[in-house]
Amino acid sequence: MLNVTAEDKTAGVKNKITITNDKGRLSKEDIDKLVQDAEKNRAEDEEVKMKVEAKNALENYAYKDEKIAGKLDPAD
């Protein structure tokens, strides 16, 4: 059994599900491999999240500060 939580932070929607192996589709080894892969990807996901948040913060700052916003080309 695997408990998973997914959250859309922009919409504030959060859901929890439980994944079970009732029909024997995945072996314990397969499930363990999926969990290990998810753990490996966690750091990369966090890095992407941090980059997106930093980019959004910079864009918000640039557009809200009139001194900066007036000097930027909209294409930039």
Protein Blocks (a to p, Z undefined) as FASTA:
>chain_A
ZZdddddfknopacdddddfflomacfklmmmmmmmmmmmmmmmmmmmmmmmmmmmmmmm
mmmmmklmmmpcfkZZ
